[in-house]
Amino acid sequence: MRILWVCNIMLPAYAKAHGIEYSVREGWLTGCLDRLHKDKTPESEGKITLGIAFPVAESEITDKEVIEDVTYYKFKEDLDHPEKYDAGIEVRLKEIIDDFKPDIMHVFGTEFPHALAALRVFGRPERSLLGIQGVCKEIAEYYMAGLPKEVQQSATFRDRLKDDSIVRQQEKFRVRAENEKEALLLTGNVTGRTGFDRKACESINPSAEYFSLNETMRPCFYSGKWEAGKAVPHSIFMSQGDYPLKGFHFVLEAMPLLLEKYPDAHLYVAGNNIIGKGKSRYPYFIRACAYGKYLRRLINLKKLKKNVTMVGTLSDEEMKGRFLESSVFVCASVVENSPNSLGEAMLLGVPVVAANTGGIPDMLTDTKDGILFDNMDHEKLAEAILQIWDEPVIAAVYGDNASKHAAKTHDADVNYKRLLEIYGEIYRK
């Protein structure tokens, strides 16, 4: 089988060969690639010839390059503006497809224009496989995340300059949702992980065959175990909070209720810092976005300056360290399919509180692996966190259960074998 992967990022294997900085964001792709290199059993030897196409920002595109028997191709794409469809991508992807001549094209994610472009050009839905990450339609619908109307409609200097107000962000996701819809209509096969994404796919293209395929997490999260005695008491960790959908504002609303009982409660938030200096050389008033200003207002209003710390963008090992020293991980998102941060926290056995939304209930069993709270309800969120802190023995049991559950869901060997099975089924069609 000749399999062409159309990816969202440059894979580390290519970057390492050229001494380029790389992202470990899609660690499971690297895991699959490593297994393809190592899998020399009689049943699999010689079955798969792999090509990988990935986006770059530079205008000069090399034709192709072979590294360790994998053929790599580049195509130019503006990843900073995924709502803009550039038909020029189709030209380059046609060159790649014509050169590699894949039996199966596997497109990862629907978030970027290259997914739609690849499916348009390939024109073989029965041999196309589209992997669902988020669901753009649902993101667009719930993007405002319960923000006050005046916040929704506000726009800062930065927002106007970049045409990136909260309203525009929602509009951009609506455009991406239309591209996602067309992509789903052009494929005959879909991989997903939850009842949530399955329902979304079937509502658009009920004739596409849906294959369940769980994700494999980044390698470092398969070792190490959370211990209550080594965690900072009453510390909360969020992996991201730079746009409304992630629910940072709900956690801030919950903080005063937590501080009433535990005055040392502290919130740590990773990712892009939209409420402070961060690493930018520009003063805050220039780079402030409307959502960031709203978060700062909440922090000031509720007197939380000493109780909130932005830890910045973290590497995988740094993220792991932050998980292990936190007393609870909170996923307060308004809608999610299957957040990797939740899977990583569960693998490590960190006590988890998560919103009962999207595909999250498929990942975590309420009052067994952790606690689910009513979506967008900061009082219920506070109650759930207090339950974790008030009952540390039960919280530790939740963490153990979550670790065992996640170890099955994210078993790298099982997921790799399942991927090969899916390729085989599509190839035999």
C-alpha positions, -999 to 999 in steps of 0.1 A, spaced: 0 0 0 12 35 -8 -1 58 19 1 96 16 -2 115 49 -14 151 45 -4 167 79 -9 200 98 28 202 109 63 194 99 71 160 115 101 160 139 118 133 118 121 157 89 131 186 112 158 167 130 173 156 97 177 194 88 185 208 122 152 227 124 132 235 155 100 214 156 68 210 174 58 179 194 22 189 193 12 159 171 33 134 190 11 105 180 21 109 143 57 105 153 48 74 173 31 59 142 60 68 120 85 52 144 64 20 145 63 19 107 101 20 107 104 -7 133 76 -30 123 94 -58 105 70 -87 113 62 -110 84 26 -98 83 36 -61 78 69 -61 61 68 -43 28 31 -35 31 33 3 35 52 28 15 48 62 32 47 97 18 42 128 40 31 162 28 33 191 53 28 229 52 55 255 53 55 293 52 84 299 29 77 305 -8 106 282 -21 94 246 -22 117 217 -29 102 190 -50 106 161 -26 131 144 -3 135 108 9 146 103 45 146 67 59 124 54 31 98 81 37 91 106 9 86 141 22 68 169 3 62 206 12 34 229 2 30 265 10 1 276 33 -8 305 55 -15 287 88 -21 320 106 -52 326 85 -69 292 81 -102 308 72 -87 319 39 -89 293 12 -61 296 -14 -68 275 -45 -31 276 -52 -26 249 -27 -45 226 -50 -19 230 -77 9 219 -54 -10 191 -39 -19 178 -73 18 177 -81 24 157 -49 -4 133 -55 6 127 -92 42 121 -82 35 98 -52 5 80 -67 -11 70 -33 -34 40 -29 -48 58 2 -46 94 12 -49 101 49 -57 137 58 -52 147 94 -77 173 106 -103 195 90 -91 228 105 -69 240 76 -76 247 39 -51 220 27 -75 193 40 -102 204 16 -77 211 -12 -62 176 -9 -96 159 -11 -107 181 -40 -76 171 -60 -74 135 -51 -110 128 -62 -112 93 -48 -135 93 -18 -134 55 -15 -96 58 -9 -97 90 11 -94 89 49 -102 121 69 -92 123 106 -115 145 127 -98 166 154 -122 193 166 -156 200 151 -155 235 136 -193 237 133 -197 232 171 -168 256 179 -184 283 158 -218 278 175 -205 280 210 -176 303 205 -190 332 226 -189 309 257 -214 329 277 -195 362 276 -214 393 284 -228 410 252 -206 441 257 -175 419 258 -186 400 227 -190 432 208 -159 450 220 -127 454 200 -93 467 210 -66 484 189 -50 450 183 -83 434 174 -90 461 148 -55 461 134 -55 423 129 -92 421 120 -95 396 149 -122 407 173 -142 381 192 -170 385 166 -146 380 137 -130 350 154 -165 334 155 -171 343 119 -138 328 109 -148 295 125 -181 296 106 -161 299 73 -139 270 85 -170 250 93 -182 254 57 -148 241 45 -150 212 70 -185 204 57 -173 202 21 -142 181 31 -165 156 49 -187 154 18 -156 146 -3 -144 117 17 -157 82 19 -139 73 52 -136 91 85 -117 84 117 -130 97 150 -128 90 187 -161 100 204 -199 98 200 -198 136 196 -176 136 165 -194 106 151 -227 123 153 -213 155 137 -198 135 108 -229 115 102 -251 146 102 -230 159 72 -221 127 53 -240 97 65 -226 76 37 -190 80 48 -177 50 68 -168 59 103 -138 42 119 -131 45 156 -94 53 162 -81 66 195 -52 90 197 -18 82 212 -4 108 235 31 123 236 57 97 248 67 113 281 32 111 295 33 72 296 57 73 325 55 90 359 26 90 384 9 118 403 14 117 441 -7 139 464 23 145 487 44 160 459 17 183 446 13 219 456 -18 220 479 -49 236 464 -32 244 430 -53 243 399 -38 238 364 -53 248 331 -34 239 299 -48 268 278 -69 299 282 -63 323 254 -97 323 238 -132 321 252 -140 285 243 -114 273 269 -135 287 297 -108 306 316 -134 332 327 -155 305 343 -125 294 364 -119 330 375 -156 333 385 -152 301 406 -120 313 424 -137 335 451 -158 305 461 -127 284 464 -108 311 483 -135 313 509 -126 278 521 -90 275 509 -73 310 510 -41 295 494 -59 284 463 -39 292 432 -46 290 395 -18 283 369 -25 287 332 -3 275 304 -2 287 268 -3 322 252 -4 349 279 -31 373 269 -34 391 303 2 402 309 36 409 293 44 374 282 74 373 258 62 402 236 83 433 232 52 454 228 34 471 257 2 454 268 -21 482 257 -10 477 221 -12 439 220 -42 435 243 -72 416 229 -108 421 241 -110 387 258 -77 393 275 -89 427 288 -121 410 301 -100 384 320 -79 412 335 -111 430 346 -123 398 363 -90 393 381 -90 429 393 -127 429 403 -124 397 422 -90 406 437 -72 376 422 -39 391 412 -20 371 438 -39 339 430 -34 336 392 -1 328 374 4 325 337 32 300 331 36 305 294 40 280 266 54 248 279 73 219 263 60 184 267 83 177 297 75 211 313 38 203 308 42 170 325 60 186 354 32 211 358 6 183 358 25 164 385 28 194 409 -9 204 406 -36 192 430 -62 192 403 -64 196 365 -94 216 352 -108 214 317 -134 241 316 -140 243 279 -174 251 266 -171 225 239 -143 199 231 -141 167 212 -112 148 229 -87 173 244 -52 159 245 -45 177 278 -72 157 294 -58 125 281 -23 135 294 -36 144 328 -55 111 331 -25 91 320 -5 106 349 -33 100 374 -39 137 381 -73 144 398 -95 159 371 -125 182 369 -139 186 334 -169 201 317 -196 177 307 -196 187 271 -188 173 236 -167 141 236 -153 146 272 -178 121 287 -165 94 264 -130 100 278 -138 103 315 -164 84 336 -180 108 361 -174 100 398 -151 72 388 -122 87 368 -129 123 380 -157 148 382 -178 162 354 -195 196 361 -224 213 343 -210 232 314 -205 270 318 -217 268 355 -189 283 376 -207 274 409 -208 237 399 -172 240 388 -162 253 423 -182 225 440 -164 199 419 -129 213 428 -138 216 464 -149 179 464 -115 170 451 -98 190 478 -122 180 506 -118 143 499 -82 136 490 -85 99 494 -113 97 469 -95 121 446 -65 98 446 -87 69 437 -102 89 408 -66 95 396 -57 58 397 -89 49 378 -83 76 353 -47 64 347 -59 28 340 -87 41 318 -64 63 298 -38 36 294 -63 16 275 -77 45 255 -43 58 245 -24 24 242 1 32 214 4 -4 202 -33 -9 200 -39 24 182 -12 16 157 -26 -18 149 -60 -3 146 -47 22 121 -32 -6 100 -65 -24 101 -83 7 88 -58 11 60 -64 -26 51 -101 -23 50 -100 8 28 -74 -8 5 -97 -39 0 -127 -18 -10 
